[in-house]
Amino acid sequence: MPIGKLTIELSIPHAQSLKDRRQVVRSLKDKLRHAFNLSVAEMNEGGTLWNQATLAVAVISSSTQSLTQHLESIDRAAHRISSGLSAEIADSYAEILSEETLPE
């Protein structure tokens, strides 16, 4: 079974404190989890920059084609949700790991 990883680099221009940053990141993570039933984690938790965050999303599917479509849907939703939170996605990139490329 292939595994998909989507990395999202988030810019939060209005964040003036760690609390502002956490609020946006938590809201984005919760909305993605609810909409897609996926795993999402903040990669630079406790970072010193209040206006940036990196999230990693992981999903599994039975085929590479459906996984690709799922990752594209998640990326579109992340852009839409972040816009509603007054944040923007600076970059996002997907990676598909097949059984052959996974470490044993």
C-alpha positions as CSV (number, residue, x, y, z in Angstrom):
1,M,0.0,0.0,0.0
2,P,1.4,3.4,-0.9
3,I,1.7,6.1,1.7
4,G,1.4,9.8,0.8
5,K,3.1,12.7,2.6
6,L,2.1,16.3,2.0
7,T,4.3,19.0,3.5
8,I,2.8,22.4,4.0
9,E,4.8,25.5,4.7
10,L,2.5,28.1,6.3
11,S,3.0,31.8,6.5
12,I,0.9,33.7,9.2
13,P,1.6,37.4,8.6
14,H,-0.8,38.7,11.3
15,A,0.7,36.5,14.1
16,Q,2.2,38.7,16.8
17,S,2.7,36.0,19.3
18,L,3.1,32.3,19.8
19,K,-0.5,32.2,20.8
20,D,-1.6,33.7,17.5
21,R,0.5,31.1,15.6
22,R,-0.8,28.2,17.7
23,Q,-4.4,29.2,17.1
24,V,-4.1,29.2,13.3
25,V,-2.1,26.0,13.2
26,R,-4.5,24.2,15.6
27,S,-7.5,25.3,13.6
28,L,-6.0,24.2,10.3
29,K,-5.0,20.8,11.7
30,D,-8.4,20.2,13.2
31,K,-10.3,21.1,10.1
32,L,-8.1,18.9,7.9
33,R,-8.5,16.0,10.3
34,H,-12.2,16.4,10.4
35,A,-12.6,16.7,6.6
36,F,-10.2,14.0,5.5
37,N,-9.6,11.6,8.5
38,L,-5.8,11.9,8.2
39,S,-2.8,12.3,10.3
40,V,-1.3,15.8,10.6
41,A,1.5,17.1,12.8
42,E,3.4,20.3,13.2
43,M,7.0,19.8,12.2
44,N,8.7,22.8,13.8
45,E,6.7,22.9,17.0
46,G,8.1,25.4,19.5
47,G,9.9,27.2,16.7
48,T,11.1,30.7,17.3
49,L,9.3,32.2,14.4
50,W,5.7,33.3,15.2
51,N,4.7,33.9,11.6
52,Q,5.7,30.5,10.1
53,A,4.9,26.9,10.6
54,T,5.5,23.6,8.8
55,L,2.9,20.8,8.8
56,A,3.2,17.3,7.6
57,V,0.1,15.3,6.5
58,A,0.2,11.5,6.1
59,V,-2.4,9.3,4.3
60,I,-2.6,5.7,3.1
61,S,-4.6,4.4,0.1
62,S,-5.0,1.2,-1.8
63,S,-3.7,2.7,-5.1
64,T,-1.2,5.3,-6.1
65,Q,-3.8,7.0,-8.4
66,S,-6.4,7.4,-5.6
67,L,-3.7,8.6,-3.2
68,T,-2.6,11.2,-5.7
69,Q,-6.2,12.5,-6.1
70,H,-6.6,12.5,-2.3
71,L,-3.4,14.5,-1.8
72,E,-4.5,17.0,-4.4
73,S,-7.9,17.4,-2.6
74,I,-6.1,17.9,0.7
75,D,-3.8,20.5,-0.7
76,R,-6.7,22.5,-2.2
77,A,-8.6,22.3,1.1
78,A,-5.5,23.4,3.0
79,H,-5.2,26.5,0.7
80,R,-8.9,27.3,1.2
81,I,-8.9,26.8,4.9
82,S,-5.7,28.8,5.5
83,S,-7.1,31.7,3.4
84,G,-10.1,31.8,5.8
85,L,-7.7,31.9,8.7
86,S,-5.8,34.9,7.3
87,A,-2.8,32.8,6.6
88,E,-1.2,31.7,3.3
89,I,0.6,28.6,2.2
90,A,4.0,29.6,1.1
91,D,4.8,26.2,-0.3
92,S,3.4,22.7,-0.4
93,Y,4.8,19.5,-1.9
94,A,3.6,15.9,-2.0
95,E,5.6,12.7,-1.9
96,I,4.4,9.1,-2.5
97,L,6.2,6.3,-0.8
98,S,5.7,2.9,-2.3
99,E,6.4,-0.4,-0.4
100,E,9.7,-0.7,-2.3
101,T,10.9,2.7,-1.0
102,L,9.9,2.3,2.6
103,P,12.6,1.4,5.2
104,E,12.4,-2.1,6.7
